[in-house]
Amino acid sequence: MLYHLLYPLRDSFGAFNVFKYITFRTFGATATAILLCLAFGGKYIRWLKDKQIGQSIRELGPQSHLSKKGTPTMGGGLILSSIAISTLLWAELTNHYVWVAIITTLGFGLIGWMDDYLKVIKKNSKGLTARQKIISQTLVAVIAASILYVFRDAPPLLKFPFFKDLSINLGWFFIPFATLVIVGSSNAVNLTDGLDGLAVGPTITTSLTYAILAYCAGNFVIAEYLQIPFVSGAGELSIFLASTGAACLGFLWFNAYPAEVFMGDVGALALGAALGVCAVITKNEFLLVLCGGVFVVEALSVMIQVVSFKMTGKRVFKMAPIHHHFELKGWPEPKVIVRFWIISILLALATLATLKLR
């Protein structure tokens, strides 16, 4: 919005020329998202408490978690509001990638809100059924993937990291592939959201890493130099992704151990979808497996546990997702969280290093 309001005035006020630079607007969006979370976080938590929107805790999990019962949840609403406002304020709103990212994120947020609403407000412990969740998630992801396919500027190529000339033209198969990436990423982040700040930390590192990747992909000179796919207009996603990381950082002020508020499905499902759709747009789907390695391992631990128990009657882990396994092994919750954060930072650095390994 500011770009459209102030940049046209650059001839009269030369200082407004800075609004043409994505980097300037990215920093502006980052600051805005953090300040919004910090400014309204306390009030939002008090509102959740007044409405008695508290988290229920499984009795089968680590016993230390029982003390968290009643902690305000659905805090993801604060994150999504900060992301949307910051992006709309600083991004170029004629860019269709920005709108796809926002709509996908809010669409998955709505699904998460419905699930949280049924669990917390309506006291339905199951919330949405697994079938309802996957169908609604798939529908939103298919819409996003279809828009990207129809309004593409280049063939829907699947690029492989480390191989500059290796690619596959997916054709119409781009739609189911992109859907799988978005839905898979969404659920992986949701499974990670089990400890105070555990999912937020890797989301910050992953979104900021992809903000850099998006900027590089959207700049022809940089993309050509690094020999990565050039995606015209993708640079504007750096504003959206920086807003995402910044909003999560601001939320972490309240979500750090011991958490004053949980993000709930409204936050976790939406943030995962945001990362997934941006990975698809920037043609860095495979790098999401590396950069979001913490999310991948969490999801795999659940799948391994389920398959193992059904086939052999035995569990591979003490409890899945894997963060609970380490808790039951005796690791204090803060140690699990910080060590997972450290791993996420290392994976983000490894992801950026791949830019020179082509």
C-alpha positions as CSV (number, residue, x, y, z in Angstrom):
1,M,0.0,0.0,0.0
2,L,2.8,2.4,0.9
3,Y,4.5,1.6,-2.3
4,H,1.5,2.6,-4.4
5,L,0.8,5.7,-2.3
6,L,4.3,7.1,-1.9
7,Y,6.5,5.9,-4.7
8,P,4.5,7.8,-7.4
9,L,5.4,11.0,-5.4
10,R,9.1,10.4,-5.9
11,D,9.5,13.3,-8.4
12,S,8.2,15.8,-5.8
13,F,9.8,14.1,-2.8
14,G,13.0,12.4,-3.8
15,A,13.2,10.5,-0.5
16,F,10.2,8.4,-1.6
17,N,12.3,6.8,-4.3
18,V,13.5,4.3,-1.6
19,F,10.1,2.6,-1.9
20,K,11.1,1.0,-5.2
21,Y,13.7,-1.1,-3.4
22,I,12.5,-4.4,-2.2
23,T,15.2,-4.5,0.5
24,F,14.0,-1.2,2.0
25,R,10.4,-2.4,2.1
26,T,11.5,-5.8,3.5
27,F,13.1,-4.1,6.4
28,G,10.0,-1.9,6.9
29,A,7.8,-5.0,6.9
30,T,10.1,-6.8,9.3
31,A,10.0,-3.9,11.8
32,T,6.2,-3.5,11.4
33,A,5.4,-7.2,12.1
34,I,7.6,-7.3,15.2
35,L,6.1,-4.1,16.6
36,L,2.6,-5.3,15.9
37,C,3.1,-8.5,17.9
38,L,4.8,-6.8,20.8
39,A,2.3,-4.0,20.9
40,F,-0.8,-6.1,20.8
41,G,0.4,-9.4,22.2
42,G,-0.4,-8.7,25.8
43,K,-3.8,-7.4,25.0
44,Y,-4.6,-10.4,22.8
45,I,-3.5,-12.8,25.5
46,R,-5.8,-11.0,28.0
47,W,-8.7,-11.2,25.6
48,L,-8.1,-15.0,25.2
49,K,-8.1,-15.4,28.9
50,D,-11.3,-13.4,29.3
51,K,-12.9,-15.7,26.7
52,Q,-11.5,-18.7,28.5
53,I,-9.8,-20.0,25.3
54,G,-7.4,-22.4,27.0
55,Q,-5.3,-25.3,25.8
56,S,-6.3,-28.9,26.7
57,I,-3.5,-31.3,27.5
58,R,-3.3,-35.0,26.7
59,E,-2.9,-37.1,29.8
60,L,-0.8,-39.7,27.8
61,G,2.0,-37.2,27.2
62,P,4.8,-36.1,29.5
63,Q,3.4,-35.3,32.9
64,S,5.2,-32.0,33.1
65,H,2.8,-30.7,30.4
66,L,-0.3,-31.1,32.7
67,S,0.7,-27.8,34.3
68,K,0.1,-26.1,30.9
69,K,-3.6,-26.9,31.0
70,G,-5.7,-23.7,30.5
71,T,-2.8,-21.7,28.9
72,P,-4.4,-19.4,26.2
73,T,-4.3,-20.9,22.7
74,M,-5.2,-19.7,19.2
75,G,-2.4,-17.2,19.5
76,G,-1.7,-17.8,15.8
77,G,-4.3,-15.2,15.1
78,L,-1.9,-12.6,16.3
79,I,0.8,-13.9,14.0
80,L,-1.4,-14.1,10.9
81,S,-2.8,-10.6,11.5
82,S,0.7,-9.2,11.8
83,I,1.9,-11.0,8.6
84,A,-1.2,-9.8,6.6
85,I,-1.0,-6.2,7.8
86,S,2.8,-5.9,7.3
87,T,2.7,-7.5,3.9
88,L,-0.2,-5.4,2.6
89,L,1.4,-2.3,4.0
90,W,4.8,-2.7,2.3
91,A,4.4,-5.1,-0.7
92,E,3.6,-4.3,-4.3
93,L,0.0,-5.3,-4.4
94,T,-0.2,-5.9,-8.1
95,N,2.1,-8.9,-7.6
96,H,0.0,-12.1,-7.9
97,Y,2.6,-14.1,-6.0
98,V,2.0,-12.0,-2.9
99,W,-1.8,-12.5,-3.1
100,V,-1.4,-16.3,-3.6
101,A,0.9,-16.5,-0.5
102,I,-1.5,-14.4,1.7
103,I,-4.6,-16.2,0.6
104,T,-3.1,-19.6,1.0
105,T,-1.8,-18.7,4.5
106,L,-5.1,-17.3,5.6
107,G,-7.0,-20.2,4.1
108,F,-5.0,-22.7,6.1
109,G,-5.4,-20.4,9.1
110,L,-9.1,-20.6,8.7
111,I,-9.0,-24.4,8.7
112,G,-6.8,-24.3,11.9
113,W,-9.2,-21.8,13.5
114,M,-12.2,-24.1,12.8
115,D,-10.3,-27.0,14.4
116,D,-9.3,-24.9,17.4
117,Y,-12.8,-23.5,17.7
118,L,-14.4,-27.0,17.9
119,K,-11.8,-28.2,20.4
120,V,-11.6,-25.2,22.7
121,I,-15.0,-23.3,22.4
122,K,-17.3,-26.2,21.6
123,K,-15.3,-28.6,23.9
124,N,-15.1,-31.2,21.1
125,S,-11.8,-32.9,21.9
126,K,-11.4,-34.3,18.4
127,G,-12.0,-31.0,16.6
128,L,-12.1,-31.5,12.8
129,T,-11.8,-35.1,11.7
130,A,-8.7,-36.2,9.9
131,R,-10.8,-36.5,6.7
132,Q,-12.3,-33.1,7.1
133,K,-8.8,-31.6,7.6
134,I,-7.1,-33.2,4.7
135,I,-10.0,-32.5,2.3
136,S,-10.1,-28.8,3.3
137,Q,-6.3,-28.4,3.2
138,T,-6.2,-30.1,-0.2
139,L,-8.9,-27.8,-1.6
140,V,-7.1,-24.6,-0.6
141,A,-3.8,-26.0,-1.8
142,V,-5.3,-27.0,-5.2
143,I,-6.7,-23.5,-5.7
144,A,-3.3,-22.0,-5.0
145,A,-1.5,-24.4,-7.2
146,S,-4.0,-23.9,-10.0
147,I,-3.6,-20.2,-9.9
148,L,0.2,-20.5,-10.0
149,Y,-0.1,-23.0,-13.0
150,V,-2.5,-20.8,-15.0
151,F,-0.7,-17.5,-14.5
152,R,2.8,-18.9,-14.8
153,D,5.5,-16.9,-16.7
154,A,7.6,-19.9,-17.6
155,P,7.2,-23.7,-17.9
156,P,6.4,-25.5,-14.6
157,L,9.9,-26.9,-14.2
158,L,11.0,-28.9,-11.2
159,K,14.5,-27.9,-10.3
160,F,17.1,-30.0,-8.5
161,P,19.6,-28.4,-6.2
162,F,23.3,-29.0,-6.9
163,F,22.4,-29.7,-10.6
164,K,22.2,-26.5,-12.5
165,D,21.0,-28.1,-15.8
166,L,18.8,-30.9,-14.3
167,S,15.1,-30.2,-14.4
168,I,11.8,-31.8,-15.2
169,N,8.8,-30.2,-16.9
170,L,5.9,-31.2,-14.7
171,G,3.2,-30.0,-17.0
172,W,-0.2,-30.3,-15.4
173,F,1.3,-32.6,-12.8
174,F,2.6,-29.4,-11.2
175,I,-0.8,-28.9,-9.5
176,P,-0.8,-32.2,-7.5
177,F,2.9,-31.8,-6.8
178,A,2.5,-28.3,-5.5
179,T,-0.5,-29.4,-3.5
180,L,1.5,-32.2,-1.9
181,V,4.3,-29.7,-0.9
182,I,1.9,-27.2,0.6
183,V,-0.2,-29.7,2.5
184,G,2.8,-31.7,3.7
185,S,4.6,-28.6,4.9
186,S,1.5,-27.4,6.7
187,N,1.1,-30.6,8.6
188,A,4.8,-31.0,9.4
189,V,4.9,-27.6,11.1
190,N,1.7,-28.5,13.0
191,L,3.2,-31.8,14.3
192,T,6.3,-29.8,15.5
193,D,4.1,-27.4,17.5
194,G,4.2,-29.4,20.8
195,L,6.6,-27.5,23.1
196,D,6.9,-23.9,24.0
197,G,8.4,-22.1,21.1
198,L,9.5,-25.3,19.4
199,A,7.7,-24.7,16.1
200,V,8.3,-20.9,16.1
201,G,12.1,-21.1,16.2
202,P,12.5,-23.2,13.0
203,T,9.8,-21.2,11.3
204,I,11.8,-18.0,11.9
205,T,15.0,-19.5,10.4
206,T,13.2,-21.1,7.5
207,S,11.1,-18.1,6.5
208,L,14.1,-15.7,6.7
209,T,16.2,-18.2,4.7
210,Y,13.4,-18.3,2.0
211,A,13.2,-14.5,2.1
212,I,16.8,-14.5,0.9
213,L,16.1,-17.2,-1.7
214,A,13.0,-15.3,-3.0
215,Y,15.0,-12.1,-3.4
216,C,17.7,-13.9,-5.3
217,A,15.2,-15.8,-7.5
218,G,13.4,-12.5,-8.3
219,N,16.6,-10.7,-9.4
220,F,17.7,-11.6,-12.9
221,V,21.3,-10.6,-12.4
222,I,21.7,-12.5,-9.1
223,A,19.8,-15.5,-10.3
224,E,22.0,-15.7,-13.4
225,Y,25.2,-15.3,-11.4
226,L,24.1,-18.0,-8.9
227,Q,22.7,-20.2,-11.7
228,I,19.3,-20.6,-9.9
229,P,15.9,-20.4,-11.5
230,F,14.8,-16.8,-12.2
231,V,11.2,-16.2,-11.3
232,S,10.0,-12.8,-12.3
233,G,8.2,-11.1,-9.4
234,A,9.3,-13.6,-6.8
235,G,11.4,-10.9,-5.1
236,E,8.2,-9.4,-3.5
237,L,7.8,-12.6,-1.6
238,S,10.8,-11.6,0.5
239,I,8.5,-9.0,2.1
240,F,5.9,-11.6,2.9
241,L,8.5,-14.1,4.2
242,A,10.3,-11.5,6.3
243,S,7.0,-10.5,7.8
244,T,6.4,-14.1,8.6
245,G,9.7,-14.5,10.4
246,A,9.4,-11.2,12.2
247,A,5.8,-11.9,13.4
248,C,7.0,-15.3,14.7
249,L,9.9,-13.5,16.5
250,G,7.5,-11.1,18.1
251,F,5.2,-13.9,19.1
252,L,8.1,-15.8,20.6
253,W,8.3,-13.0,23.2
254,F,5.1,-14.5,24.7
255,N,5.5,-18.1,23.5
256,A,9.0,-18.7,24.9
257,Y,9.3,-21.2,27.8
258,P,7.2,-21.0,29.9
259,A,4.7,-20.0,27.3
260,E,2.0,-17.4,28.1
261,V,0.2,-18.4,24.9
262,F,0.2,-21.2,22.3
263,M,-0.3,-20.6,18.6
264,G,-2.8,-23.4,18.1
265,D,-3.6,-25.0,14.7
266,V,-4.7,-21.6,13.4
267,G,-1.0,-20.6,13.5
268,A,0.8,-23.9,12.9
269,L,-1.2,-25.0,9.8
270,A,-1.0,-21.5,8.3
271,L,2.7,-21.0,8.8
272,G,3.5,-24.4,7.3
273,A,1.4,-23.6,4.3
274,A,3.1,-20.3,3.9
275,L,6.5,-21.9,3.7
276,G,5.3,-24.6,1.3
277,V,3.7,-22.2,-1.2
278,C,6.8,-19.9,-1.2
279,A,9.0,-22.9,-1.8
280,V,6.8,-23.8,-4.8
281,I,6.8,-20.3,-6.2
282,T,10.6,-19.9,-5.9
283,K,11.2,-23.4,-7.3
284,N,13.0,-24.5,-4.2
285,E,10.8,-27.3,-3.1
286,F,13.6,-29.8,-2.4
287,L,15.5,-27.2,-0.4
288,L,12.5,-27.0,2.0
289,V,13.4,-30.6,3.1
290,L,16.8,-29.4,4.1
291,C,16.0,-26.0,5.5
292,G,12.9,-27.3,7.3
293,G,14.7,-30.5,8.3
294,V,13.3,-30.2,11.9
295,F,9.8,-30.3,10.6
296,V,10.6,-33.2,8.3
297,V,12.1,-35.3,11.1
298,E,9.1,-34.5,13.3
299,A,6.7,-35.7,10.6
300,L,8.7,-38.8,9.7
301,S,8.9,-39.8,13.4
302,V,5.1,-39.9,13.5
303,M,4.9,-41.9,10.3
304,I,7.6,-44.4,11.4
305,Q,5.9,-44.8,14.8
306,V,2.5,-45.5,13.2
307,V,3.8,-47.9,10.6
308,S,6.0,-49.8,13.1
309,F,3.2,-50.2,15.6
310,K,0.7,-51.4,13.0
311,M,3.2,-53.9,11.4
312,T,5.0,-55.2,14.5
313,G,3.1,-54.0,17.5
314,K,6.2,-52.2,18.7
315,R,7.1,-48.5,19.0
316,V,10.4,-47.1,17.7
317,F,10.2,-44.0,19.9
318,K,9.0,-43.6,23.4
319,M,6.5,-41.2,22.0
320,A,5.9,-39.4,18.7
321,P,6.5,-36.7,17.5
322,I,10.1,-37.1,18.3
323,H,10.4,-34.1,20.7
324,H,8.3,-36.0,23.2
325,H,10.7,-39.0,22.8
326,F,13.6,-36.8,24.1
327,E,11.4,-35.5,26.9
328,L,10.6,-39.0,28.1
329,K,14.3,-39.8,27.9
330,G,14.8,-37.2,30.6
331,W,15.7,-34.0,28.6
332,P,14.2,-30.9,30.2
333,E,11.8,-29.1,27.8
334,P,14.0,-26.0,27.4
335,K,16.9,-28.2,26.3
336,V,14.9,-30.0,23.7
337,I,13.6,-26.7,22.3
338,V,17.0,-24.9,22.2
339,R,18.8,-27.9,20.6
340,F,16.1,-28.1,17.9
341,W,16.6,-24.4,17.3
342,I,20.3,-24.9,16.9
343,I,19.8,-27.6,14.4
344,S,17.4,-25.4,12.5
345,I,20.0,-22.6,12.3
346,L,22.6,-25.0,11.0
347,L,20.2,-26.3,8.4
348,A,19.4,-22.8,7.3
349,L,23.1,-22.0,6.9
350,A,23.5,-25.2,4.9
351,T,20.6,-24.2,2.7
352,L,22.1,-20.8,1.9
353,A,25.5,-22.5,1.2
354,T,23.8,-24.5,-1.6
355,L,23.5,-21.3,-3.6
356,K,27.2,-21.6,-4.5
357,L,27.0,-25.4,-5.0
358,R,25.5,-25.5,-8.4
